[in-house]
Amino acid sequence: MNADAKELAASFDLEKLTPEFYDNPYPTYRALRENEPVKRLPNGTVFLTRYDDLVTTYKNTKSFSSDKKREFAPKYGNTPLYEHHTTSLVFNDPPAHTRVRRLIMGALSPRAIAGMEADLIKLVDGLLDAIAAKGSCELIEDFAASIPIEVIGNLLDVPHDERAPLRDWSLAILGALEPVVSPEAAARGNKAVKDFLAYLETLVARRRGKPGNPERDVLTRLIQGEGNGEENGERLTEKELLHNCIFLLNAGHETTTNLIGNGLVALDRHPDQKQRLIDNPDMIKTAVEEMLRYESSNQLGNRMTTERVELGGVMLDAGTSVTLCIGAANRDPAQFPDPESFDIARTPNRHLAFATGAHQCAGMALARLEGAIAISRFLARFPNYAVNGRPVRGGRVRFRGFLSVPCAIG
């Protein structure tokens, strides 16, 4: 087995993944972590799998940059995808990152998120009513994917009758972040960016004419700027404004959909933990943290070295692309005892599902709230639910979730 693991690590190529890997990447991640934790891939990228190495990289913003202009130029060329991904919050360094993040965080304060709870419960209960009336459930389409789209739509105050294309745009744009992007996927992503920008231009124009409450409406807050423009008159450029609205939808949609879907499937596959949560509903917060660790919605992060730097005993030259494998780090036995076990009572649970450091997810409190309400209320309403067919993965490595999960509700 040790020889097999060494061969698995030696032959690993992020650009040549197998169906078996997409189904279950964790044996490969374990082999890498144990044999080549700082793995040089054929394309020159360094692939990290140890928890401590990821934390070091996240926190050392001097040596490891989030700016993707150099990396994305050959991948996308001069296209809408390139403009979007090099403008959005997540792929920028301070001060651009700091300015945009501060504006967004103001609308995602603890007080603001607490104020969303009643509407979120109402939304979830409405979806559960529809599932009960139907008598069966496609877990992603009927439930998991419907929640974050509405939540982010509410944050940006997108009219309900204009939300239909949002999910398809998001999936197409995020699909182009995979390590290998087909011409067809790139074309879908570029069209989605163009269509989304065209829609946002009209939405922003309407909001400028009729502003919302910046305490609750993120779009109004981004338009008006920090302190409603009073602090040095600072505003986002039009390009920054539009692309970070796209980022907000993408960041808030796919990962939360995956949290809910992955979490409910994990409970189905671990009936002892499912029953434990049914018997102890107050464990939902630790259960959500374990779901985030066990099947991280976002499996990969990226940085580029700005200088020659040592990491995990390996010297990296300036300009080295670094991929941080969150899915592997979250199962590192050096940090998590018995990491392959799904334990809804696990504490402490310092997982990296939301990263750490300056780029820690700005919406993590909202994602946790959505996950807790959605999963707890689904379980309370349908305690005998069961996956009754083969769940379909999306064939993605960066974002780990399901495209469809057939489900009987009992």
C-alpha positions in Angstrom: 0.0 0.0 0.0 2.9 2.4 0.8 4.4 1.8 -2.6 1.0 2.4 -4.2 0.6 5.7 -2.3 4.1 6.8 -3.4 3.2 6.1 -7.0 -0.1 7.9 -6.6 1.7 10.9 -5.3 4.5 10.7 -7.9 2.0 10.5 -10.9 -0.4 13.2 -9.7 -1.2 15.9 -12.2 -3.9 18.4 -11.5 -4.5 18.8 -15.3 -5.1 15.0 -15.8 -7.6 13.9 -13.3 -9.5 10.6 -13.4 -13.2 9.9 -12.8 -12.2 8.1 -9.6 -10.5 11.2 -8.4 -13.5 13.3 -8.9 -15.6 10.8 -7.1 -13.2 10.6 -4.1 -10.1 12.7 -4.1 -9.1 12.1 -0.5 -6.9 8.9 -1.0 -4.9 11.0 -3.5 -4.6 13.9 -1.1 -3.5 11.6 1.7 -0.8 10.1 -0.6 0.4 13.5 -1.5 0.4 14.7 2.1 2.4 11.7 3.3 4.8 11.5 0.4 5.1 14.8 -1.5 3.4 17.5 0.6 5.0 20.2 -1.4 4.5 18.7 -4.9 5.9 20.2 -8.0 3.4 19.6 -10.8 4.4 19.1 -14.5 3.3 22.7 -15.3 5.5 24.1 -12.6 2.8 24.8 -10.0 3.5 23.8 -6.5 0.6 21.8 -4.8 0.3 22.0 -1.0 -1.5 19.5 1.1 -0.4 20.0 4.7 -2.5 22.1 7.1 0.5 24.1 8.5 1.8 24.9 5.1 -1.5 26.3 4.0 -1.8 28.4 7.1 1.8 29.7 6.6 0.9 30.6 3.0 -2.4 32.3 3.8 -0.8 34.5 6.5 2.4 35.5 4.6 0.9 38.1 2.3 4.3 39.6 1.7 5.7 36.5 0.0 2.5 35.0 -1.4 0.3 37.2 -3.6 -3.4 36.7 -4.4 -3.1 38.9 -7.6 -3.8 36.7 -10.6 -3.0 39.0 -13.5 0.2 37.1 -14.4 -1.3 33.7 -14.0 -4.7 34.3 -15.7 -3.3 36.1 -18.8 -2.2 33.0 -20.6 -5.3 31.1 -19.4 -8.0 33.5 -20.5 -6.3 36.0 -22.8 -7.9 39.4 -23.3 -11.5 38.3 -22.5 -14.3 39.1 -20.1 -13.3 36.2 -17.9 -9.8 37.8 -17.5 -11.2 41.2 -16.7 -13.6 39.7 -14.2 -11.3 37.4 -12.3 -8.5 40.0 -12.1 -10.9 42.7 -10.8 -12.9 40.8 -8.1 -12.1 41.0 -4.4 -10.7 37.5 -4.0 -7.9 37.8 -6.6 -6.5 41.0 -5.5 -4.0 42.2 -2.8 -4.2 45.2 -0.5 -5.0 48.1 -0.9 -7.6 47.2 -3.6 -8.7 44.1 -1.6 -8.9 46.0 1.7 -11.1 48.8 0.3 -13.6 46.5 -1.3 -13.7 44.0 1.6 -14.4 46.8 4.0 -17.4 48.0 2.1 -18.8 44.5 1.8 -18.2 43.7 5.5 -20.2 46.7 6.5 -23.3 45.0 5.1 -22.4 41.6 6.6 -22.1 42.7 10.2 -23.3 40.4 12.9 -26.3 42.8 13.4 -27.1 42.7 9.7 -26.9 38.9 9.5 -29.0 38.5 12.6 -31.6 40.6 10.8 -31.7 38.1 7.9 -32.7 35.1 10.1 -36.5 35.5 10.0 -36.6 35.9 6.2 -34.2 32.9 5.8 -36.4 30.7 7.9 -39.4 31.7 5.9 -37.6 31.0 2.6 -36.5 27.5 3.8 -39.9 26.6 5.2 -41.5 27.6 1.9 -39.1 25.3 0.0 -39.8 22.5 2.4 -43.6 23.0 1.9 -43.1 22.6 -1.8 -41.1 19.5 -1.4 -43.7 18.0 0.9 -46.4 18.7 -1.6 -44.3 17.1 -4.4 -43.6 14.0 -2.3 -40.0 13.7 -3.4 -37.0 15.8 -3.7 -34.1 16.6 -6.0 -31.9 17.9 -3.2 -29.9 20.4 -5.2 -32.4 21.8 -7.6 -35.4 21.8 -5.2 -33.5 22.9 -2.1 -29.8 23.6 -1.7 -29.3 25.8 -4.8 -32.5 27.8 -4.2 -31.4 29.2 -0.9 -28.2 31.2 -1.6 -29.5 32.6 -4.8 -32.4 34.2 -2.9 -30.2 35.3 -0.1 -27.7 37.0 -2.4 -30.5 38.3 -4.5 -31.9 39.9 -1.4 -28.5 41.4 -0.4 -28.2 43.1 -3.8 -32.0 43.7 -3.9 -32.4 42.1 -7.2 -36.1 42.0 -8.2 -37.5 38.4 -7.8 -38.6 38.2 -11.3 -35.1 39.0 -12.6 -33.3 36.2 -10.6 -33.8 33.3 -13.0 -30.5 33.5 -14.9 -28.3 34.2 -11.8 -27.4 30.6 -11.0 -26.5 29.7 -14.6 -24.3 32.7 -14.9 -22.6 31.8 -11.7 -21.9 28.2 -12.6 -20.5 29.2 -16.0 -18.1 31.8 -14.5 -16.9 29.6 -11.7 -16.6 26.6 -14.0 -13.9 28.5 -15.9 -11.8 28.6 -12.7 -11.1 24.8 -13.0 -7.4 23.9 -13.6 -8.3 22.8 -17.2 -10.9 24.8 -19.1 -12.2 23.5 -22.4 -12.9 26.0 -25.2 -16.6 25.4 -24.7 -16.4 26.1 -21.0 -14.4 29.3 -21.6 -17.0 30.4 -24.2 -19.8 29.8 -21.7 -17.9 31.7 -19.0 -17.2 34.7 -21.2 -20.8 34.9 -22.4 -22.0 34.7 -18.7 -19.7 37.6 -17.7 -20.9 39.7 -20.6 -24.6 39.0 -19.9 -24.2 39.5 -16.2 -22.4 42.9 -16.8 -25.1 44.0 -19.1 -27.8 43.2 -16.5 -25.9 44.8 -13.7 -25.4 48.1 -15.7 -29.2 48.4 -15.8 -29.6 47.4 -12.1 -27.0 49.9 -11.0 -28.6 52.7 -13.0 -31.9 52.0 -11.4 -30.4 51.9 -7.9 -28.5 55.2 -8.4 -31.9 56.7 -9.2 -33.6 55.1 -6.2 -31.0 54.1 -3.6 -31.8 51.4 -1.0 -30.8 51.3 2.7 -27.0 50.8 2.7 -27.3 48.9 6.0 -29.1 46.1 4.2 -28.6 46.7 0.5 -25.0 45.8 -0.5 -25.4 47.3 -4.0 -26.3 50.7 -2.6 -23.5 50.5 -0.1 -21.0 49.7 -2.9 -22.3 52.5 -5.1 -22.2 55.1 -2.3 -18.8 54.1 -1.0 -17.4 53.9 2.5 -19.2 56.1 5.0 -21.6 57.0 2.1 -18.7 58.6 0.4 -17.7 60.9 3.2 -14.3 59.3 3.8 -12.0 61.0 1.3 -14.9 60.8 -1.2 -13.8 57.2 -2.0 -15.8 55.2 -4.5 -15.3 52.0 -6.4 -14.7 52.5 -10.1 -17.6 51.3 -12.3 -15.5 48.3 -13.3 -14.8 47.4 -9.6 -18.4 47.9 -8.7 -19.8 45.6 -11.4 -17.3 42.8 -11.1 -17.5 42.7 -7.4 -21.3 42.4 -7.6 -20.7 39.3 -9.8 -18.1 38.1 -7.2 -20.7 38.4 -4.4 -23.2 36.2 -6.2 -20.6 33.6 -7.2 -19.0 33.5 -3.7 -22.3 33.3 -1.9 -24.0 30.8 -4.3 -21.8 27.9 -5.2 -20.1 27.3 -1.9 -23.2 27.5 0.2 -25.1 25.3 -2.2 -22.3 22.8 -1.8 -22.3 23.1 2.0 -26.0 22.3 2.2 -25.9 19.5 -0.4 -22.6 17.9 0.9 -23.9 18.2 4.5 -27.2 16.4 3.9 -25.5 13.7 1.8 -22.9 13.2 4.6 -25.6 12.7 7.1 -27.4 10.2 4.9 -24.1 8.2 4.5 -23.4 8.3 8.3 -26.8 7.3 9.9 -25.3 7.3 13.4 -24.4 11.0 13.0 -27.8 11.7 11.4 -29.6 10.2 14.3 -27.3 12.0 16.8 -28.3 15.3 15.2 -32.0 14.4 15.2 -31.8 13.6 18.9 -29.6 16.7 19.7 -30.7 19.5 17.3 -28.7 22.0 19.4 -25.5 20.3 17.9 -26.2 21.9 14.5 -23.4 24.5 14.8 -20.7 21.9 15.4 -22.3 19.7 12.8 -22.0 22.5 10.2 -18.4 23.0 11.1 -17.7 19.3 10.6 -19.5 19.4 7.2 -17.3 22.3 6.2 -14.2 20.3 7.1 -15.2 16.9 5.9 -16.3 17.9 2.4 -15.0 21.5 1.9 -17.2 23.3 -0.6 -14.1 25.1 -2.0 -11.2 22.7 -2.3 -8.5 24.8 -3.8 -6.9 28.2 -3.3 -4.1 29.9 -5.2 -1.2 32.2 -4.6 2.0 33.3 -6.4 5.3 33.9 -4.8 6.6 37.5 -4.9 10.1 36.6 -3.8 12.3 33.5 -3.2 10.8 31.8 -0.1 11.1 28.6 1.8 8.0 26.6 2.4 7.7 23.2 4.0 11.5 22.6 3.6 11.4 23.5 -0.1 12.8 26.7 -1.7 10.4 28.3 -4.2 11.6 30.9 -6.7 9.8 34.2 -7.2 6.9 33.9 -9.6 6.0 30.3 -8.6 2.3 29.5 -8.8 1.1 27.8 -5.6 -2.1 25.8 -5.2 -3.4 25.3 -1.7 -5.4 22.1 -1.3 -8.0 22.9 1.4 -9.6 19.5 1.0 -6.3 17.8 1.9 -5.4 20.2 4.8 -8.8 19.7 6.3 -8.0 16.0 6.7 -4.5 16.4 8.0 -4.0 14.1 11.0 -1.5 16.5 12.4 -4.4 18.9 13.0 -7.5 16.7 13.2 -7.5 13.4 15.1 -9.1 10.6 13.1 -9.6 13.0 10.2 -11.4 10.5 7.9 -14.2 10.1 10.4 -17.3 12.3 10.1 -18.0 13.5 13.7 -20.6 16.2 14.2 -19.3 16.8 17.8 -15.7 17.5 16.7 -14.1 20.2 18.8 -11.8 22.0 18.3 -12.4 22.2 14.5 -10.0 24.8 13.1 -10.8 23.9 9.5 -9.7 26.1 6.5 -13.0 25.9 4.5 -13.1 29.7 4.8 -9.3 30.1 4.5 -7.6 32.3 7.1 -5.7 35.6 7.3 -6.5 38.7 5.2 -8.5 36.7 2.6 -10.7 34.8 5.1 -14.2 34.6 3.6 -16.1 37.8 4.2 -19.4 36.0 4.1 -18.6 33.1 6.4 -21.1 34.1 9.1 -23.8 34.3 6.6 -22.9 30.9 5.0 -22.9 29.3 8.5 -26.3 30.7 9.2 -27.7 29.5 5.9 -26.2 26.0 6.4 -27.5 25.7 9.9 -31.0 26.8 9.2 -31.3 24.8 5.9 -29.9 21.6 7.3 -31.6 21.7 10.7 -35.0 22.5 9.3 -34.7 19.9 6.5 -33.8 17.2 9.0 -36.6 18.2 11.4 -39.2 18.2 8.6 -38.0 15.0 6.9 -36.1 12.9 9.5 -36.4 9.8 7.4 -35.1 11.3 4.2 -32.8 9.1 2.2 -30.7 9.4 -1.0 -32.4 7.0 -3.3 -30.3 7.1 -6.4 -26.7 7.8 -7.4 -25.8 11.5 -6.7 -24.1 13.2 -9.6 -20.9 15.2 -9.0 -20.1 18.1 -11.2 -16.8 16.9 -12.5 -15.0 19.8 -10.7 -12.0 19.8 -8.4 -12.0 23.4 -7.2 -15.6 23.5 -6.1 -16.8 20.1 -4.6 -20.5 19.6 -4.7 -23.3 17.7 -6.5 -25.2 18.6 -9.6 -28.1 16.4 -8.6 -29.1 14.2 -5.6 -32.3 12.2 -5.9 -33.9 12.0 -2.5 -36.9 10.3 -0.9 -38.4 12.3 1.9 -39.9 9.4 3.9 
